[in-house]
Structure formats: structure tokens, C-alpha cells
Amino acid sequence: MVMEKINENNLRNDAYCPNGIDIYFENVGGKMLEAVLNHVNKYARIPLCGMISDYNTPWTEREGVRNLLNMVGKEVMMKGFLVRSYLNRFGDFVKEMEGYFKLGKINSKHKVYNGIESFQECFASLFTSSNVGKVVIQNNECSSCWAEPLSSFRNSLHVLALSVRCILLN
């Protein structure tokens, strides 16, 4: 099951993931990770790339995930990684994945904000559940001159994230 938008509230409803979760790309942490761990299947895999929910919280004030024991009972594997550790494989991955983009098998969702005056709202959306996919600010004075570079940049970011997922899962 591929989820476009998931949060801890809809994971409280068992109907949202009736077959459980086999792979969860962890980039949020906190309550979200705790909610996911209540729905993982046996032998689930969790590549751990970040925990944005705690980035601005001093470590002494962070709340721990209370159900880590679920990982033991279901033999879940969680492995942390840094994207920079895999940059040497990025070029090969881009070549391989280019065909998938052309065939439409991989899409990039994004939220476009208009004008630099929307920067604060745009930036704040990165730390909440208010956006889906990549966040882009469009320059209102020259929207056509950036259309192609923004599209290319957006796809590059998407490819980088996918490359790390594929590396970890293969």
C-alpha cells in the first residue's frame, strides 16, 4: 500500500492500514513513529533518515517512543543512514530511474507557494502535516523562466530520496 498522506491520527484507525505496514520510511519521528509501530507487520523494515518532529526540541525535552518493544516481538529492522553516505551511487541510480520517470511510473507531488512573501508560510509547512510532497516557492515576476529548472530540481530531490530507499532495500 502506498500512502500519499499519513499521520498519527489516521493511523489510530485500524481500517487505514488493514494489512499492516511492511516498509515505513522514517523521516518524522515522535508520535508518528509510535503510531506506525502499532501497525507494523512481522519483519517490517524501517529505514531511518530523520526525525523532523524533534529537530527544534532540546534533547532533554524530547519524549521517547513508548512502544519500541513492538519491534522486538515482530522482529522489525530499523536502520539509520545518511544520504551523503550513498552519493557515490547517485549517478547510476539517476540513469536507471530516468526511464521510470519517462514512463510515468514515478511522480513527484508538490505544493507551490506564490511569491517570496509566502516564504514564512512555506517554511513552516515543512514542520507540520499541511503539505504533500515537495514544497516550492514560485517567483511571481518570472514564473515561466523557472518552470523547467524547478521541475528538474524537484525531480532530482525526489530521485535522491528514492535512490536511498532502493539502496537500503536491495
C-alpha positions in Angstrom: 0.0 0.0 0.0 1.4 3.4 -1.0 0.2 6.2 1.2 0.0 9.8 -0.1 -0.7 11.3 3.2 -0.4 9.6 6.6 -0.4 11.0 10.1 -0.7 9.6 13.6 -4.4 10.5 13.8 -5.5 8.3 10.8 -3.2 5.5 12.0 -5.2 5.2 15.2 -8.0 3.9 12.9 -7.2 0.2 12.1 -9.1 0.5 8.8 -6.5 2.9 7.5 -3.8 0.1 7.2 -5.9 -3.1 7.3 -3.0 -5.2 6.1 -0.4 -3.6 8.3 2.9 -1.8 7.3 5.8 -3.7 5.8 8.1 -0.7 5.0 8.0 2.7 6.5 10.4 5.5 5.5 11.0 7.3 8.8 11.6 11.0 8.5 9.2 12.3 11.1 9.7 10.5 14.5 7.8 11.2 17.7 4.1 10.4 17.7 4.2 9.4 14.1 6.8 6.6 14.6 4.9 5.5 17.7 1.7 5.2 15.6 3.4 3.3 12.9 4.9 0.8 15.4 1.4 -0.1 16.4 0.7 -1.3 12.8 4.0 -2.9 11.6 3.9 -6.4 10.3 6.3 -9.2 11.3 9.7 -8.5 9.7 8.8 -4.9 8.7 11.7 -2.6 7.7 12.1 1.0 8.8 14.9 3.0 7.0 15.6 5.9 9.4 16.6 9.1 7.7 15.5 11.8 10.1 13.1 12.9 12.9 11.9 16.3 11.9 9.4 16.4 14.8 12.3 16.7 17.2 14.8 18.9 15.3 13.8 22.0 17.3 13.3 20.4 20.6 16.2 20.2 23.1 17.1 16.6 23.7 16.2 17.0 27.4 12.6 17.9 26.5 12.0 15.2 23.9 9.5 12.5 24.5 10.5 8.9 23.8 8.7 6.4 21.7 6.9 4.3 24.2 6.3 1.1 22.1 9.7 0.2 20.8 9.1 -3.3 22.3 6.8 -3.9 19.3 9.9 -4.0 17.2 11.2 -7.0 19.2 8.0 -9.0 19.1 7.6 -8.5 15.4 11.3 -8.7 14.6 11.3 -5.3 12.9 14.5 -4.0 11.4 15.3 -0.2 11.8 18.5 1.1 10.3 19.7 4.6 10.3 21.5 6.2 7.3 22.8 9.4 6.0 22.2 10.4 2.3 25.8 11.6 1.9 27.0 8.0 2.6 25.4 6.9 -0.7 26.2 9.9 -3.0 28.7 7.8 -4.9 25.8 5.7 -6.3 23.6 8.6 -7.2 24.7 8.9 -10.9 24.0 5.3 -11.6 20.7 5.5 -9.9 19.6 8.6 -11.9 20.4 6.8 -15.1 18.4 3.7 -14.1 15.4 5.7 -12.8 15.2 8.1 -15.7 13.1 5.5 -17.6 10.6 5.2 -14.8 10.1 9.0 -14.9 9.5 8.9 -18.6 7.0 6.1 -18.3 5.1 7.9 -15.6 5.8 5.2 -13.1 7.3 7.7 -10.6 5.6 11.0 -9.9 6.5 14.0 -7.9 3.8 15.7 -5.8 4.4 19.2 -4.8 2.8 22.2 -3.1 3.5 25.5 -4.9 3.5 28.8 -2.9 3.3 32.1 -4.9 5.9 34.7 -4.3 8.8 35.2 -1.9 6.3 36.8 0.5 5.0 33.3 1.2 8.4 32.1 2.4 7.4 32.0 6.1 4.2 30.0 5.5 6.1 27.7 3.1 8.9 27.1 5.5 6.5 26.5 8.4 4.6 23.9 6.4 7.7 21.7 6.4 7.3 21.1 10.1 3.6 20.3 10.1 1.2 18.0 8.2 0.0 20.8 5.9 1.9 19.8 2.8 2.1 16.8 0.5 5.4 16.2 -1.3 7.9 18.8 -2.2 7.4 22.5 -1.3 8.3 25.1 -4.0 8.1 28.9 -4.0 7.2 30.2 -7.4 8.7 33.6 -8.4 5.6 35.6 -9.5 7.7 38.1 -11.5 9.2 35.4 -13.7 7.1 32.2 -13.4 7.9 30.9 -16.9 11.7 31.3 -16.6 11.9 29.0 -13.6 9.3 26.4 -14.6 11.8 24.0 -16.2 14.6 24.4 -13.6 12.1 23.9 -10.7 10.6 20.8 -12.3 14.1 19.4 -12.9 15.2 20.3 -9.3 12.0 18.8 -7.8 12.5 15.6 -9.7 16.2 15.4 -8.6 15.2 15.7 -5.0 12.6 13.0 -5.5 15.1 10.8 -7.2 17.6 11.2 -4.4 15.1 10.2 -1.8 14.0 7.2 -3.9 17.6 6.2 -4.5 18.3 5.9 -0.9 15.2 3.8 -0.3 16.2 1.4 -3.1 19.8 1.1 -1.9 18.6 0.2 1.6 16.0 -2.3 0.4 18.3 -4.1 -2.1 
